[in-house]
Amino acid sequence: MIKRAIALLLLLAVGALFASLLAGYVPDSELNQTARYYAERTAGDIGAANIVTAIVVTYRGLDTLGEVTVLFITAAIVGLVLAQGQPALPHTPRQLRPPVGELLTTGSRMLTPLILLLGVYVFVNGHLTPGGGFQGGAIIASGMLLLLLADPLKHFSHQLISVLESLSGLLFVGIGVLGVLFASGFLDNRLLPIGNLGELFSAGVIPVIYSLIGLKVGAEFSSMLANLSEIDKTDKTEET
């Protein structure tokens, strides 16, 4: 009872705080100096129709590299923690595997290629439309999740996922270093020609960077899903 009362008081206090902030909120009548610069100069300087993409990949490219690094560390920690004391998985005959509905099995075979294609489309066109590497990578990982739902005992190659993740990250950093050597700074998109605004082959090296981010994020999410599924496989095998 006391715990519920404390939780209620904390909830009311947080609500009162947000209510006071909302009551005193006055929207800006115009953009501040930094935002105005981005809005007016991004298309001409970077050549990307999606201003958010230009900011994330170029103006604050180091922050994006940090975010990808944090995601990699998270995936590595999940794998290390779940691997502690995990026994080797014996081969499970098909007839002993948990039954899965025909609708889910057929749907996964039909939808997974389309999901992967959508993920690639999202990060390749991130400089033109809403989306980008993180969103496209998450979509790709959802295709892997669908495969696991259709076949809970399906095995993914950790070596392949690791190589894909490492190679994407290495190329990402390599492009950044090339920007320092041959352009105006780290992850400078003008390493390649900017091209015409609104075309697929435009915005310099941004499409390449976002493709690498998409592959890296997709591999990291898939690695976490694979590790989590293997723990579940161990439990199912012990039950059978």
C-alpha positions as CSV (number, residue, x, y, z in Angstrom):
1,M,0.0,0.0,0.0
2,I,2.8,2.4,0.9
3,K,4.7,1.6,-2.3
4,R,1.6,2.4,-4.4
5,A,1.1,5.7,-2.6
6,I,4.7,6.6,-3.2
7,A,4.4,5.7,-6.9
8,L,1.2,7.7,-7.1
9,L,2.9,10.8,-5.5
10,L,5.8,10.5,-7.9
11,L,3.4,10.2,-10.8
12,L,1.5,13.3,-9.7
13,A,4.8,15.2,-9.2
14,V,6.0,14.4,-12.7
15,G,2.6,15.3,-14.1
16,A,2.6,18.7,-12.3
17,L,6.2,19.3,-13.6
18,F,5.1,18.6,-17.2
19,A,1.9,20.6,-16.8
20,S,3.9,23.7,-15.6
21,L,6.3,23.3,-18.6
22,L,3.3,23.0,-21.0
23,A,1.6,26.0,-19.5
24,G,4.6,28.2,-19.9
25,Y,5.5,26.9,-23.4
26,V,5.6,29.6,-26.1
27,P,6.5,28.4,-29.6
28,D,9.3,30.2,-31.4
29,S,8.0,32.6,-34.1
30,E,11.1,31.9,-36.2
31,L,14.0,29.5,-36.5
32,N,17.1,30.1,-34.4
33,Q,20.4,30.9,-36.1
34,T,21.6,27.3,-36.3
35,A,18.3,25.9,-37.5
36,R,18.0,28.7,-40.1
37,Y,21.5,27.8,-41.5
38,Y,20.5,24.2,-41.8
39,A,17.2,25.0,-43.5
40,E,18.6,27.5,-46.0
41,R,22.1,26.0,-46.7
42,T,21.8,22.2,-46.5
43,A,20.3,21.5,-49.9
44,G,22.9,23.7,-51.7
45,D,25.9,22.6,-49.6
46,I,25.2,18.9,-49.2
47,G,22.8,18.2,-52.1
48,A,20.4,16.1,-50.0
49,A,16.7,16.6,-50.3
50,N,16.2,15.1,-46.8
51,I,17.7,17.8,-44.4
52,V,17.6,15.4,-41.4
53,T,19.7,12.9,-43.3
54,A,22.3,15.6,-44.2
55,I,22.5,16.7,-40.6
56,V,22.8,13.2,-39.2
57,V,25.4,11.9,-41.7
58,T,27.5,15.0,-42.3
59,Y,27.1,17.9,-39.8
60,R,27.0,15.5,-36.9
61,G,28.6,12.4,-38.4
62,L,30.7,11.8,-35.4
63,D,27.6,11.5,-33.2
64,T,26.1,9.0,-35.7
65,L,29.4,7.0,-35.5
66,G,29.0,7.0,-31.7
67,E,25.4,5.8,-31.9
68,V,26.4,2.9,-34.1
69,T,29.3,2.1,-31.7
70,V,26.9,2.1,-28.7
71,L,24.6,-0.3,-30.6
72,F,27.5,-2.6,-31.4
73,I,28.5,-2.6,-27.7
74,T,25.0,-3.5,-26.8
75,A,24.9,-6.4,-29.2
76,A,28.2,-7.6,-28.0
77,I,27.1,-7.5,-24.4
78,V,23.9,-9.4,-25.1
79,G,25.9,-12.1,-26.9
80,L,28.5,-12.3,-24.1
81,V,25.9,-12.4,-21.3
82,L,23.7,-15.0,-23.0
83,A,26.7,-17.2,-24.0
84,Q,27.7,-17.7,-20.3
85,G,27.0,-21.2,-19.3
86,Q,25.0,-22.0,-22.5
87,P,25.3,-25.6,-23.4
88,A,25.9,-26.8,-27.0
89,L,22.7,-27.2,-28.9
90,P,22.1,-30.8,-30.0
91,H,20.5,-31.6,-33.3
92,T,16.7,-31.5,-33.0
93,P,14.8,-33.7,-35.5
94,R,12.2,-31.9,-37.6
95,Q,9.4,-33.9,-36.1
96,L,10.3,-32.8,-32.6
97,R,10.3,-29.2,-33.4
98,P,7.4,-27.1,-32.1
99,P,4.5,-26.9,-34.6
100,V,4.1,-23.6,-36.5
101,G,1.0,-22.6,-38.4
102,E,1.0,-23.0,-42.2
103,L,0.0,-19.3,-42.6
104,L,3.1,-18.1,-40.7
105,T,5.4,-20.5,-42.6
106,T,4.1,-19.6,-46.0
107,G,3.9,-15.9,-45.1
108,S,7.5,-15.8,-44.0
109,R,8.7,-17.3,-47.3
110,M,6.7,-14.7,-49.3
111,L,7.2,-11.6,-47.1
112,T,10.9,-11.9,-46.0
113,P,12.3,-11.1,-49.4
114,L,10.0,-8.1,-49.6
115,I,10.9,-6.9,-46.1
116,L,14.6,-7.1,-47.0
117,L,14.0,-5.3,-50.2
118,L,12.1,-2.6,-48.3
119,G,14.9,-2.2,-45.8
120,V,17.5,-1.8,-48.6
121,Y,15.2,0.8,-50.3
122,V,14.8,2.8,-47.1
123,F,18.5,3.2,-46.5
124,V,19.5,3.6,-50.1
125,N,16.9,6.4,-50.5
126,G,17.6,8.0,-47.1
127,H,18.9,11.2,-48.7
128,L,15.7,11.7,-50.7
129,T,12.8,10.4,-48.5
130,P,12.2,9.9,-44.7
131,G,14.2,7.0,-43.5
132,G,17.9,6.1,-43.5
133,G,20.3,3.6,-42.2
134,F,18.9,3.0,-38.7
135,Q,15.4,2.6,-40.0
136,G,16.4,0.4,-42.9
137,G,18.6,-1.8,-40.7
138,A,15.7,-2.3,-38.2
139,I,13.4,-3.3,-41.1
140,I,16.0,-5.9,-42.3
141,A,16.2,-7.3,-38.7
142,S,12.4,-7.6,-38.6
143,G,12.7,-10.0,-41.6
144,M,15.1,-12.1,-39.6
145,L,12.6,-12.0,-36.7
146,L,9.8,-13.2,-39.0
147,L,12.0,-16.2,-40.1
148,L,12.6,-17.1,-36.4
149,L,8.9,-16.9,-35.7
150,A,8.2,-19.3,-38.6
151,D,11.0,-21.6,-37.5
152,P,11.9,-21.2,-33.8
153,L,14.9,-23.6,-34.2
154,K,16.3,-21.9,-37.3
155,H,20.0,-21.2,-37.0
156,F,21.8,-18.1,-38.3
157,S,25.5,-18.0,-39.0
158,H,27.1,-15.9,-36.4
159,Q,30.3,-15.7,-38.4
160,L,28.5,-14.3,-41.4
161,I,26.7,-11.7,-39.3
162,S,30.0,-10.8,-37.6
163,V,31.8,-10.3,-40.9
164,L,29.0,-8.2,-42.3
165,E,28.8,-6.0,-39.2
166,S,32.6,-5.6,-39.0
167,L,33.1,-4.9,-42.7
168,S,30.3,-2.3,-42.7
169,G,31.8,-0.5,-39.7
170,L,35.3,-0.6,-41.1
171,L,34.2,0.9,-44.5
172,F,32.1,3.5,-42.6
173,V,35.1,4.7,-40.7
174,G,37.3,4.4,-43.8
175,I,35.0,6.7,-45.8
176,G,35.2,9.2,-42.9
177,V,39.0,9.1,-43.0
178,L,39.0,9.5,-46.8
179,G,36.9,12.6,-46.3
180,V,39.6,14.1,-44.2
181,L,42.3,13.3,-46.8
182,F,40.4,14.2,-50.0
183,A,37.5,16.4,-49.0
184,S,36.9,19.0,-46.3
185,G,36.6,16.8,-43.2
186,F,35.6,13.6,-41.5
187,L,32.6,12.0,-43.3
188,D,32.4,14.9,-45.7
189,N,29.9,13.8,-48.4
190,R,31.7,15.8,-51.1
191,L,34.1,12.9,-51.4
192,L,31.9,12.0,-54.4
193,P,30.2,14.5,-56.8
194,I,27.0,16.0,-55.2
195,G,25.0,15.5,-58.4
196,N,21.5,17.0,-59.0
197,L,19.2,17.5,-56.0
198,G,16.4,14.9,-55.9
199,E,18.1,12.3,-58.0
200,L,19.1,8.8,-56.7
201,F,22.8,9.3,-57.4
202,S,23.2,12.6,-55.6
203,A,24.3,14.0,-52.2
204,G,27.8,12.7,-52.7
205,V,28.8,9.8,-50.5
206,I,25.7,10.0,-48.3
207,P,23.9,7.0,-50.0
208,V,27.0,4.9,-49.5
209,I,27.3,5.9,-45.8
210,Y,23.7,5.2,-45.2
211,S,23.9,1.8,-46.9
212,L,26.8,0.8,-44.7
213,I,24.9,2.0,-41.6
214,G,21.9,0.1,-42.6
215,L,23.9,-3.1,-43.1
216,K,25.7,-2.6,-39.8
217,V,22.5,-1.9,-37.8
218,G,20.7,-4.8,-39.4
219,A,23.5,-7.2,-38.6
220,E,23.7,-6.0,-35.0
221,F,20.0,-6.3,-34.4
222,S,20.0,-9.7,-36.1
223,S,22.9,-10.8,-33.9
224,M,20.9,-10.0,-30.8
225,L,17.8,-11.8,-32.2
226,A,19.9,-14.9,-33.0
227,N,21.5,-14.9,-29.5
228,L,18.1,-14.6,-27.8
229,S,16.6,-17.3,-30.0
230,E,19.4,-19.7,-29.2
231,I,18.6,-19.4,-25.5
232,D,15.0,-20.3,-26.3
233,K,16.1,-23.2,-28.4
234,T,18.1,-24.6,-25.5
235,D,15.0,-24.5,-23.3
236,K,12.9,-26.2,-25.9
237,T,15.5,-28.9,-26.4
238,E,15.7,-29.6,-22.7
239,E,11.9,-29.9,-22.5
240,T,11.8,-32.4,-25.4
